[in-house]
Amino acid sequence: MWSTASSSGNVTNLNAHAERFVRSVRDDCLNHIVPLGVSHLRHVLHEYLEHYHHERNHQGIGNRLIEPRAGPANDNAEVRRKQRLGGLLSFYERRAA
């Protein structure tokens, strides 16, 4: 019934990374929302993943974004707060000129 698979030696840290990601999802999002069904949960997780990859700074990589989007070239533009999930997730970006 159950089978095991062997893996390379670099797998030891993968469990820690997976646990940290699950903790981030739970702490930042799921502890504050009661999903009302599978489609609602998928929507919430989709919004969180967009935020996680494109809008959230990560200390482990020097407070940078994982996948930054192209932003305005003007560093003097107005900074605006944007929100996801009704304000549960917030981030700041420069307004396009």
Backbone as XML, in Angstrom:
<?xml version="1.0"?>
<chain id="A" units="angstrom">
  <residue number="1" name="MET">
    <atom name="N" x="0.818" y="-1.188" z="0.000"/>
    <atom name="CA" x="0.000" y="0.000" z="0.000"/>
    <atom name="C" x="0.864" y="1.255" z="0.000"/>
  </residue>
  <residue number="2" name="TRP">
    <atom name="N" x="1.727" y="1.421" z="0.979"/>
    <atom name="CA" x="2.614" y="2.579" z="1.041"/>
    <atom name="C" x="3.947" y="2.214" z="0.425"/>
  </residue>
  <residue number="3" name="SER">
    <atom name="N" x="4.536" y="3.128" z="-0.266"/>
    <atom name="CA" x="5.862" y="2.891" z="-0.809"/>
    <atom name="C" x="6.768" y="4.051" z="-0.443"/>
  </residue>
  <residue number="4" name="THR">
    <atom name="N" x="8.032" y="3.808" z="-0.415"/>
    <atom name="CA" x="8.994" y="4.857" z="-0.113"/>
    <atom name="C" x="9.837" y="5.119" z="-1.340"/>
  </residue>
  <residue number="5" name="ALA">
    <atom name="N" x="10.340" y="6.324" z="-1.423"/>
    <atom name="CA" x="11.199" y="6.691" z="-2.540"/>
    <atom name="C" x="12.481" y="7.274" z="-1.971"/>
  </residue>
  <residue number="6" name="SER">
    <atom name="N" x="13.589" y="6.902" z="-2.555"/>
    <atom name="CA" x="14.855" y="7.468" z="-2.102"/>
    <atom name="C" x="15.069" y="8.813" z="-2.793"/>
  </residue>
  <residue number="7" name="SER">
    <atom name="N" x="15.815" y="9.680" z="-2.133"/>
    <atom name="CA" x="16.066" y="11.002" z="-2.679"/>
    <atom name="C" x="17.514" y="11.379" z="-2.438"/>
  </residue>
  <residue number="8" name="SER">
    <atom name="N" x="17.917" y="12.447" z="-3.062"/>
    <atom name="CA" x="19.304" y="12.886" z="-2.915"/>
    <atom name="C" x="19.535" y="13.490" z="-1.531"/>
  </residue>
  <residue number="9" name="GLY">
    <atom name="N" x="20.756" y="13.776" z="-1.208"/>
    <atom name="CA" x="21.110" y="14.290" z="0.105"/>
    <atom name="C" x="20.682" y="15.725" z="0.343"/>
  </residue>
  <residue number="10" name="ASN">
    <atom name="N" x="20.316" y="16.485" z="-0.680"/>
    <atom name="CA" x="19.946" y="17.888" z="-0.521"/>
    <atom name="C" x="18.513" y="18.083" z="-0.049"/>
  </residue>
  <residue number="11" name="VAL">
    <atom name="N" x="17.807" y="17.043" z="0.211"/>
    <atom name="CA" x="16.401" y="17.117" z="0.562"/>
    <atom name="C" x="16.196" y="17.498" z="2.030"/>
  </residue>
  <residue number="12" name="THR">
    <atom name="N" x="17.213" y="17.439" z="2.835"/>
    <atom name="CA" x="17.049" y="17.672" z="4.273"/>
    <atom name="C" x="16.466" y="19.033" z="4.587"/>
  </residue>
  <residue number="13" name="ASN">
    <atom name="N" x="16.801" y="20.076" z="3.841"/>
    <atom name="CA" x="16.280" y="21.414" z="4.098"/>
    <atom name="C" x="14.912" y="21.661" z="3.478"/>
  </residue>
  <residue number="14" name="LEU">
    <atom name="N" x="14.500" y="20.822" z="2.545"/>
    <atom name="CA" x="13.225" y="21.057" z="1.867"/>
    <atom name="C" x="12.054" y="21.011" z="2.829"/>
  </residue>
  <residue number="15" name="ASN">
    <atom name="N" x="12.092" y="20.110" z="3.791"/>
    <atom name="CA" x="11.010" y="20.019" z="4.757"/>
    <atom name="C" x="10.902" y="21.309" z="5.571"/>
  </residue>
  <residue number="16" name="ALA">
    <atom name="N" x="12.025" y="21.878" z="5.960"/>
    <atom name="CA" x="12.022" y="23.131" z="6.718"/>
    <atom name="C" x="11.449" y="24.269" z="5.886"/>
  </residue>
  <residue number="17" name="HIS">
    <atom name="N" x="11.793" y="24.325" z="4.603"/>
    <atom name="CA" x="11.259" y="25.373" z="3.722"/>
    <atom name="C" x="9.753" y="25.209" z="3.536"/>
  </residue>
  <residue number="18" name="ALA">
    <atom name="N" x="9.318" y="23.976" z="3.350"/>
    <atom name="CA" x="7.885" y="23.720" z="3.182"/>
    <atom name="C" x="7.122" y="24.079" z="4.456"/>
  </residue>
  <residue number="19" name="GLU">
    <atom name="N" x="7.660" y="23.716" z="5.598"/>
    <atom name="CA" x="6.997" y="24.043" z="6.866"/>
    <atom name="C" x="6.931" y="25.547" z="7.074"/>
  </residue>
  <residue number="20" name="ARG">
    <atom name="N" x="7.981" y="26.268" z="6.706"/>
    <atom name="CA" x="7.991" y="27.726" z="6.869"/>
    <atom name="C" x="6.964" y="28.379" z="5.944"/>
  </residue>
  <residue number="21" name="PHE">
    <atom name="N" x="6.839" y="27.865" z="4.720"/>
    <atom name="CA" x="5.851" y="28.415" z="3.799"/>
    <atom name="C" x="4.438" y="28.174" z="4.321"/>
  </residue>
  <residue number="22" name="VAL">
    <atom name="N" x="4.162" y="26.962" z="4.786"/>
    <atom name="CA" x="2.833" y="26.662" z="5.326"/>
    <atom name="C" x="2.542" y="27.554" z="6.528"/>
  </residue>
  <residue number="23" name="ARG">
    <atom name="N" x="3.543" y="27.780" z="7.370"/>
    <atom name="CA" x="3.352" y="28.670" z="8.519"/>
    <atom name="C" x="3.058" y="30.101" z="8.063"/>
  </residue>
  <residue number="24" name="SER">
    <atom name="N" x="3.737" y="30.568" z="7.014"/>
    <atom name="CA" x="3.479" y="31.914" z="6.489"/>
    <atom name="C" x="2.051" y="32.032" z="5.978"/>
  </residue>
  <residue number="25" name="VAL">
    <atom name="N" x="1.597" y="31.037" z="5.223"/>
    <atom name="CA" x="0.222" y="31.060" z="4.702"/>
    <atom name="C" x="-0.772" y="31.079" z="5.855"/>
  </residue>
  <residue number="26" name="ARG">
    <atom name="N" x="-0.534" y="30.251" z="6.837"/>
    <atom name="CA" x="-1.451" y="30.164" z="7.976"/>
    <atom name="C" x="-1.448" y="31.459" z="8.786"/>
  </residue>
  <residue number="27" name="ASP">
    <atom name="N" x="-0.251" y="31.982" z="9.129"/>
    <atom name="CA" x="-0.160" y="33.179" z="9.967"/>
    <atom name="C" x="-0.652" y="34.434" z="9.251"/>
  </residue>
  <residue number="28" name="ASP">
    <atom name="N" x="-0.287" y="34.591" z="7.983"/>
    <atom name="CA" x="-0.631" y="35.809" z="7.246"/>
    <atom name="C" x="-2.054" y="35.811" z="6.724"/>
  </residue>
  <residue number="29" name="CYS">
    <atom name="N" x="-2.626" y="34.630" z="6.533"/>
    <atom name="CA" x="-3.887" y="34.568" z="5.801"/>
    <atom name="C" x="-4.953" y="33.709" z="6.477"/>
  </residue>
  <residue number="30" name="LEU">
    <atom name="N" x="-4.703" y="32.429" z="6.599"/>
    <atom name="CA" x="-5.764" y="31.503" z="6.992"/>
    <atom name="C" x="-6.197" y="31.631" z="8.449"/>
  </residue>
  <residue number="31" name="ASN">
    <atom name="N" x="-5.371" y="32.204" z="9.314"/>
    <atom name="CA" x="-5.801" y="32.438" z="10.698"/>
    <atom name="C" x="-6.815" y="33.571" z="10.793"/>
  </residue>
  <residue number="32" name="HIS">
    <atom name="N" x="-6.994" y="34.325" z="9.713"/>
    <atom name="CA" x="-7.887" y="35.483" z="9.723"/>
    <atom name="C" x="-9.114" y="35.307" z="8.844"/>
  </residue>
  <residue number="33" name="ILE">
    <atom name="N" x="-9.193" y="34.210" z="8.120"/>
    <atom name="CA" x="-10.292" y="33.980" z="7.170"/>
    <atom name="C" x="-10.880" y="32.593" z="7.407"/>
  </residue>
  <residue number="34" name="VAL">
    <atom name="N" x="-12.179" y="32.495" z="7.353"/>
    <atom name="CA" x="-12.854" y="31.202" z="7.393"/>
    <atom name="C" x="-13.312" y="30.895" z="5.965"/>
  </residue>
  <residue number="35" name="PRO">
    <atom name="N" x="-12.634" y="29.975" z="5.280"/>
    <atom name="CA" x="-13.040" y="29.658" z="3.911"/>
    <atom name="C" x="-14.460" y="29.089" z="3.893"/>
  </residue>
  <residue number="36" name="LEU">
    <atom name="N" x="-15.249" y="29.569" z="2.968"/>
    <atom name="CA" x="-16.656" y="29.166" z="2.882"/>
    <atom name="C" x="-16.888" y="28.050" z="1.872"/>
  </residue>
  <residue number="37" name="GLY">
    <atom name="N" x="-15.836" y="27.413" z="1.449"/>
    <atom name="CA" x="-15.929" y="26.319" z="0.492"/>
    <atom name="C" x="-14.612" y="26.182" z="-0.241"/>
  </residue>
  <residue number="38" name="VAL">
    <atom name="N" x="-14.546" y="25.188" z="-1.094"/>
    <atom name="CA" x="-13.311" y="24.908" z="-1.823"/>
    <atom name="C" x="-12.969" y="26.052" z="-2.771"/>
  </residue>
  <residue number="39" name="SER">
    <atom name="N" x="-13.943" y="26.585" z="-3.493"/>
    <atom name="CA" x="-13.646" y="27.665" z="-4.439"/>
    <atom name="C" x="-13.187" y="28.929" z="-3.696"/>
  </residue>
  <residue number="40" name="HIS">
    <atom name="N" x="-13.758" y="29.205" z="-2.536"/>
    <atom name="CA" x="-13.324" y="30.354" z="-1.743"/>
    <atom name="C" x="-11.892" y="30.147" z="-1.252"/>
  </residue>
  <residue number="41" name="LEU">
    <atom name="N" x="-11.576" y="28.949" z="-0.777"/>
    <atom name="CA" x="-10.220" y="28.639" z="-0.330"/>
    <atom name="C" x="-9.229" y="28.792" z="-1.476"/>
  </residue>
  <residue number="42" name="ARG">
    <atom name="N" x="-9.583" y="28.311" z="-2.663"/>
    <atom name="CA" x="-8.696" y="28.450" z="-3.824"/>
    <atom name="C" x="-8.476" y="29.913" z="-4.172"/>
  </residue>
  <residue number="43" name="HIS">
    <atom name="N" x="-9.533" y="30.719" z="-4.113"/>
    <atom name="CA" x="-9.403" y="32.160" z="-4.380"/>
    <atom name="C" x="-8.467" y="32.814" z="-3.363"/>
  </residue>
  <residue number="44" name="VAL">
    <atom name="N" x="-8.649" y="32.501" z="-2.092"/>
    <atom name="CA" x="-7.811" y="33.072" z="-1.033"/>
    <atom name="C" x="-6.359" y="32.666" z="-1.242"/>
  </residue>
  <residue number="45" name="LEU">
    <atom name="N" x="-6.110" y="31.401" z="-1.538"/>
    <atom name="CA" x="-4.733" y="30.942" z="-1.740"/>
    <atom name="C" x="-4.116" y="31.542" z="-2.992"/>
  </residue>
  <residue number="46" name="HIS">
    <atom name="N" x="-4.908" y="31.709" z="-4.050"/>
    <atom name="CA" x="-4.408" y="32.357" z="-5.270"/>
    <atom name="C" x="-3.984" y="33.797" z="-4.968"/>
  </residue>
  <residue number="47" name="GLU">
    <atom name="N" x="-4.825" y="34.536" z="-4.257"/>
    <atom name="CA" x="-4.493" y="35.919" z="-3.901"/>
    <atom name="C" x="-3.249" y="35.959" z="-3.012"/>
  </residue>
  <residue number="48" name="TYR">
    <atom name="N" x="-3.147" y="35.018" z="-2.078"/>
    <atom name="CA" x="-1.979" y="34.995" z="-1.199"/>
    <atom name="C" x="-0.709" y="34.690" z="-1.995"/>
  </residue>
  <residue number="49" name="LEU">
    <atom name="N" x="-0.764" y="33.740" z="-2.909"/>
    <atom name="CA" x="0.415" y="33.405" z="-3.702"/>
    <atom name="C" x="0.843" y="34.561" z="-4.588"/>
  </residue>
  <residue number="50" name="GLU">
    <atom name="N" x="-0.105" y="35.294" z="-5.162"/>
    <atom name="CA" x="0.243" y="36.502" z="-5.929"/>
    <atom name="C" x="0.975" y="37.492" z="-5.041"/>
  </residue>
  <residue number="51" name="HIS">
    <atom name="N" x="0.454" y="37.697" z="-3.846"/>
    <atom name="CA" x="1.077" y="38.607" z="-2.885"/>
    <atom name="C" x="2.457" y="38.092" z="-2.483"/>
  </residue>
  <residue number="52" name="TYR">
    <atom name="N" x="2.554" y="36.816" z="-2.187"/>
    <atom name="CA" x="3.799" y="36.210" z="-1.708"/>
    <atom name="C" x="4.916" y="36.329" z="-2.742"/>
  </residue>
  <residue number="53" name="HIS">
    <atom name="N" x="4.600" y="36.094" z="-4.014"/>
    <atom name="CA" x="5.630" y="36.097" z="-5.056"/>
    <atom name="C" x="5.934" y="37.479" z="-5.619"/>
  </residue>
  <residue number="54" name="HIS">
    <atom name="N" x="4.954" y="38.372" z="-5.680"/>
    <atom name="CA" x="5.141" y="39.629" z="-6.402"/>
    <atom name="C" x="5.140" y="40.879" z="-5.527"/>
  </residue>
  <residue number="55" name="GLU">
    <atom name="N" x="4.661" y="40.798" z="-4.288"/>
    <atom name="CA" x="4.462" y="42.020" z="-3.508"/>
    <atom name="C" x="5.077" y="41.973" z="-2.107"/>
  </residue>
  <residue number="56" name="ARG">
    <atom name="N" x="5.448" y="40.834" z="-1.623"/>
    <atom name="CA" x="5.926" y="40.677" z="-0.246"/>
    <atom name="C" x="7.443" y="40.586" z="-0.225"/>
  </residue>
  <residue number="57" name="ASN">
    <atom name="N" x="8.073" y="41.395" z="0.628"/>
    <atom name="CA" x="9.515" y="41.321" z="0.805"/>
    <atom name="C" x="9.873" y="40.071" z="1.602"/>
  </residue>
  <residue number="58" name="HIS">
    <atom name="N" x="11.030" y="39.500" z="1.282"/>
    <atom name="CA" x="11.479" y="38.280" z="1.943"/>
    <atom name="C" x="12.843" y="38.529" z="2.574"/>
  </residue>
  <residue number="59" name="GLN">
    <atom name="N" x="12.928" y="38.396" z="3.899"/>
    <atom name="CA" x="14.178" y="38.652" z="4.608"/>
    <atom name="C" x="15.285" y="37.715" z="4.181"/>
  </residue>
  <residue number="60" name="GLY">
    <atom name="N" x="14.958" y="36.491" z="3.844"/>
    <atom name="CA" x="15.967" y="35.504" z="3.475"/>
    <atom name="C" x="16.711" y="35.829" z="2.196"/>
  </residue>
  <residue number="61" name="ILE">
    <atom name="N" x="16.166" y="36.708" z="1.376"/>
    <atom name="CA" x="16.837" y="37.104" z="0.127"/>
    <atom name="C" x="17.090" y="38.613" z="0.110"/>
  </residue>
  <residue number="62" name="GLY">
    <atom name="N" x="17.397" y="39.169" z="1.274"/>
    <atom name="CA" x="17.780" y="40.577" z="1.358"/>
    <atom name="C" x="16.623" y="41.550" z="1.218"/>
  </residue>
  <residue number="63" name="ASN">
    <atom name="N" x="15.449" y="41.195" z="1.730"/>
    <atom name="CA" x="14.243" y="42.024" z="1.648"/>
    <atom name="C" x="13.861" y="42.371" z="0.218"/>
  </residue>
  <residue number="64" name="ARG">
    <atom name="N" x="14.107" y="41.452" z="-0.695"/>
    <atom name="CA" x="13.698" y="41.651" z="-2.088"/>
    <atom name="C" x="12.440" y="40.836" z="-2.362"/>
  </residue>
  <residue number="65" name="LEU">
    <atom name="N" x="11.862" y="41.094" z="-3.524"/>
    <atom name="CA" x="10.711" y="40.324" z="-3.983"/>
    <atom name="C" x="11.202" y="39.097" z="-4.733"/>
  </residue>
  <residue number="66" name="ILE">
    <atom name="N" x="10.440" y="38.011" z="-4.676"/>
    <atom name="CA" x="10.824" y="36.794" z="-5.398"/>
    <atom name="C" x="10.746" y="37.044" z="-6.900"/>
  </residue>
  <residue number="67" name="GLU">
    <atom name="N" x="9.626" y="37.567" z="-7.365"/>
    <atom name="CA" x="9.413" y="37.850" z="-8.789"/>
    <atom name="C" x="8.898" y="39.276" z="-8.933"/>
  </residue>
  <residue number="68" name="PRO">
    <atom name="N" x="9.794" y="40.277" z="-8.929"/>
    <atom name="CA" x="9.304" y="41.656" z="-9.023"/>
    <atom name="C" x="8.666" y="41.945" z="-10.372"/>
  </residue>
  <residue number="69" name="ARG">
    <atom name="N" x="7.622" y="42.726" z="-10.338"/>
    <atom name="CA" x="6.978" y="43.191" z="-11.568"/>
    <atom name="C" x="7.674" y="44.461" z="-12.014"/>
  </residue>
  <residue number="70" name="ALA">
    <atom name="N" x="7.581" y="44.738" z="-13.298"/>
    <atom name="CA" x="8.175" y="45.977" z="-13.810"/>
    <atom name="C" x="7.440" y="47.155" z="-13.192"/>
  </residue>
  <residue number="71" name="GLY">
    <atom name="N" x="8.190" y="48.076" z="-12.618"/>
    <atom name="CA" x="7.592" y="49.235" z="-11.967"/>
    <atom name="C" x="7.933" y="50.509" z="-12.696"/>
  </residue>
  <residue number="72" name="PRO">
    <atom name="N" x="7.427" y="51.626" z="-12.221"/>
    <atom name="CA" x="7.720" y="52.905" z="-12.867"/>
    <atom name="C" x="9.192" y="53.270" z="-12.699"/>
  </residue>
  <residue number="73" name="ALA">
    <atom name="N" x="9.734" y="53.921" z="-13.711"/>
    <atom name="CA" x="11.137" y="54.322" z="-13.668"/>
    <atom name="C" x="11.337" y="55.545" z="-12.780"/>
  </residue>
  <residue number="74" name="ASN">
    <atom name="N" x="10.280" y="56.262" z="-12.462"/>
    <atom name="CA" x="10.361" y="57.484" z="-11.669"/>
    <atom name="C" x="10.381" y="57.135" z="-10.183"/>
  </residue>
  <residue number="75" name="ASP">
    <atom name="N" x="11.517" y="57.366" z="-9.518"/>
    <atom name="CA" x="11.621" y="57.083" z="-8.089"/>
    <atom name="C" x="10.972" y="58.153" z="-7.228"/>
  </residue>
  <residue number="76" name="ASN">
    <atom name="N" x="10.549" y="59.245" z="-7.836"/>
    <atom name="CA" x="9.915" y="60.330" z="-7.082"/>
    <atom name="C" x="8.394" y="60.274" z="-7.154"/>
  </residue>
  <residue number="77" name="ALA">
    <atom name="N" x="7.858" y="59.240" z="-7.745"/>
    <atom name="CA" x="6.405" y="59.114" z="-7.884"/>
    <atom name="C" x="5.767" y="58.874" z="-6.523"/>
  </residue>
  <residue number="78" name="GLU">
    <atom name="N" x="4.497" y="59.175" z="-6.440"/>
    <atom name="CA" x="3.740" y="58.994" z="-5.204"/>
    <atom name="C" x="3.658" y="57.511" z="-4.833"/>
  </residue>
  <residue number="79" name="VAL">
    <atom name="N" x="3.823" y="57.213" z="-3.552"/>
    <atom name="CA" x="3.708" y="55.844" z="-3.055"/>
    <atom name="C" x="2.270" y="55.623" z="-2.611"/>
  </residue>
  <residue number="80" name="ARG">
    <atom name="N" x="1.695" y="54.531" z="-3.070"/>
    <atom name="CA" x="0.306" y="54.208" z="-2.735"/>
    <atom name="C" x="0.221" y="52.845" z="-2.078"/>
  </residue>
  <residue number="81" name="ARG">
    <atom name="N" x="-0.744" y="52.740" z="-1.173"/>
    <atom name="CA" x="-1.019" y="51.459" z="-0.522"/>
    <atom name="C" x="-2.023" y="50.699" z="-1.368"/>
  </residue>
  <residue number="82" name="LYS">
    <atom name="N" x="-1.710" y="49.434" z="-1.618"/>
    <atom name="CA" x="-2.635" y="48.550" z="-2.326"/>
    <atom name="C" x="-2.992" y="47.410" z="-1.387"/>
  </residue>
  <residue number="83" name="GLN">
    <atom name="N" x="-4.145" y="46.809" z="-1.613"/>
    <atom name="CA" x="-4.637" y="45.774" z="-0.712"/>
    <atom name="C" x="-5.120" y="44.553" z="-1.484"/>
  </residue>
  <residue number="84" name="ARG">
    <atom name="N" x="-5.048" y="43.436" z="-0.815"/>
    <atom name="CA" x="-5.645" y="42.187" z="-1.302"/>
    <atom name="C" x="-6.479" y="41.613" z="-0.172"/>
  </residue>
  <residue number="85" name="LEU">
    <atom name="N" x="-7.464" y="40.839" z="-0.525"/>
    <atom name="CA" x="-8.336" y="40.155" z="0.431"/>
    <atom name="C" x="-8.938" y="41.143" z="1.428"/>
  </residue>
  <residue number="86" name="GLY">
    <atom name="N" x="-9.463" y="42.233" z="0.917"/>
    <atom name="CA" x="-10.169" y="43.196" z="1.753"/>
    <atom name="C" x="-9.285" y="43.923" z="2.752"/>
  </residue>
  <residue number="87" name="GLY">
    <atom name="N" x="-8.006" y="44.061" z="2.447"/>
    <atom name="CA" x="-7.092" y="44.763" z="3.332"/>
    <atom name="C" x="-6.295" y="43.858" z="4.250"/>
  </residue>
  <residue number="88" name="LEU">
    <atom name="N" x="-6.549" y="42.568" z="4.212"/>
    <atom name="CA" x="-5.786" y="41.636" z="5.042"/>
    <atom name="C" x="-4.311" y="41.642" z="4.640"/>
  </residue>
  <residue number="89" name="LEU">
    <atom name="N" x="-4.056" y="41.693" z="3.340"/>
    <atom name="CA" x="-2.691" y="41.769" z="2.813"/>
    <atom name="C" x="-2.508" y="43.143" z="2.189"/>
  </residue>
  <residue number="90" name="SER">
    <atom name="N" x="-1.529" y="43.894" z="2.651"/>
    <atom name="CA" x="-1.254" y="45.224" z="2.129"/>
    <atom name="C" x="0.169" y="45.294" z="1.621"/>
  </residue>
  <residue number="91" name="PHE">
    <atom name="N" x="0.365" y="46.140" z="0.617"/>
    <atom name="CA" x="1.702" y="46.394" z="0.107"/>
    <atom name="C" x="1.711" y="47.805" z="-0.469"/>
  </residue>
  <residue number="92" name="TYR">
    <atom name="N" x="2.888" y="48.303" z="-0.722"/>
    <atom name="CA" x="3.057" y="49.668" z="-1.199"/>
    <atom name="C" x="3.819" y="49.650" z="-2.509"/>
  </residue>
  <residue number="93" name="GLU">
    <atom name="N" x="3.400" y="50.513" z="-3.418"/>
    <atom name="CA" x="4.098" y="50.616" z="-4.692"/>
    <atom name="C" x="4.026" y="52.053" z="-5.195"/>
  </residue>
  <residue number="94" name="ARG">
    <atom name="N" x="4.951" y="52.388" z="-6.068"/>
    <atom name="CA" x="4.957" y="53.731" z="-6.642"/>
    <atom name="C" x="3.937" y="53.823" z="-7.754"/>
  </residue>
  <residue number="95" name="ARG">
    <atom name="N" x="3.253" y="54.935" z="-7.778"/>
    <atom name="CA" x="2.248" y="55.192" z="-8.800"/>
    <atom name="C" x="2.951" y="55.439" z="-10.121"/>
  </residue>
  <residue number="96" name="ALA">
    <atom name="N" x="2.402" y="54.902" z="-11.194"/>
    <atom name="CA" x="2.974" y="55.125" z="-12.524"/>
    <atom name="C" x="2.825" y="56.600" z="-12.875"/>
  </residue>
  <residue number="97" name="ALA">
    <atom name="N" x="3.846" y="57.143" z="-13.527"/>
    <atom name="CA" x="3.852" y="58.572" z="-13.880"/>
    <atom name="C" x="2.842" y="58.893" z="-14.956"/>
  </residue>
</chain>
